[in-house]
Amino acid sequence: MAKALTAYTLKTQLGRVLQALRNNERFVILRRNLPVGVLISIQDYVKEHLDQYEDVEDFIDTLLEESDAEFQRSLKKGAREIKRDRYLTHTELKLALANKKLR
């Protein structure tokens, strides 16, 4: 069961709360006695989202990718190239690399 925690307590006791999260404790964050959020461990989060992540490492990789501006730009560039039909199939890429000829 989740423990209620005020925003002020979270601010002043962050180290203890983080340690409790490592022990799989859950918290409901209150502000002016109204629930505004929930804190759960990464392990619990991943377990509840198995349709999106294989494991904690996959979750962390996704976070890093989403926060990497250069990576995001390369994804957008790749999407534009696909829309323009400027791409190689796997077989074409293998042949091109084997021949050292990329279009």
N, C-alpha and C positions, 0 to 999 in steps of 0.2 A: 504494500500500500504506500502511496506517495505521502511524503511529509510536506506540510505547508511551511512556506518560508517567505518572509517579507523581502521586498527588494533591498531594503536597508541591511537586513541580516545577510543577504547574499553578498552585498557589497563589502561588508565588514568581515565576513567569515568565508571568503571565497576559497581559500586554501583548504579549509575543513570540508566545504561542500564538494570540491573537486576530488578530495580523497574519498568521500562517501560515494561519489559517482563511480569511482574505480571499484568500489565494493557493491556496485549495482543497486544503490539506493536511488529512489526517484523523488523528485521534488515538484510541487506546484508553487509557482512564484506568485505572491500576492502584492498588489499595489493598492493602498487604501482599502484593504480587506477584500479586494476583488481579484479573482484569478486572472492573470495576464499571460502566463506561459508555463511550460513544463520543461524540466531538465531531466534527461535520462542519459545513461552512458552510451558511448558509441556502439558497444556490443549490443545493447538492447535496441538501439535504433536500427542497426543493420538486421537484427533478427526480425524486426517488424516490417522490414522492407526487402525481404528476400527476392521479391520480383524485380528489384532494381540493382541489388548488389550481391556479389557472391560471398564476400567476407569483408572484414574491417579494412584490409589492405586495398580492396577494390574501392571501397567508400572513400578512403583517403586519396587514392589516385584520382578519383572523380573530382574531389574537392580541389586538388592541386590543378587539374586540367581546367576547371571552371574559373579558377582565379588567375590563370596565366594568360595575360592579354595577347602575347605573341601567338600562343597556341590557338586562341579563339580567332585571331585574324587569319591564321592559316586554314582553319576550318571553313570560315566564310569564303576565303579565296577558292578553296577546293569546291565548295558548293556552286560558286559562280562558274568555275571551269566545267563542272558536270552539266550545268544548264546549257552551256555553249557547246556541248558534245566534245569537249576537249579532254579526253581521258583515254586511258588504255585499259583493256581487260587484263586479267591476271596472265593469261596466255601471251597476249601481246607484249606485256611488260617483261615477262621472262625471255621472250625472243629478242626484244630490243636490248635488254641488258646483256644477253649472250652475244649479240652482234655489236654491242657498244654503240648502238644507234638509237637515240631517243628523239622523238619528233618534237 
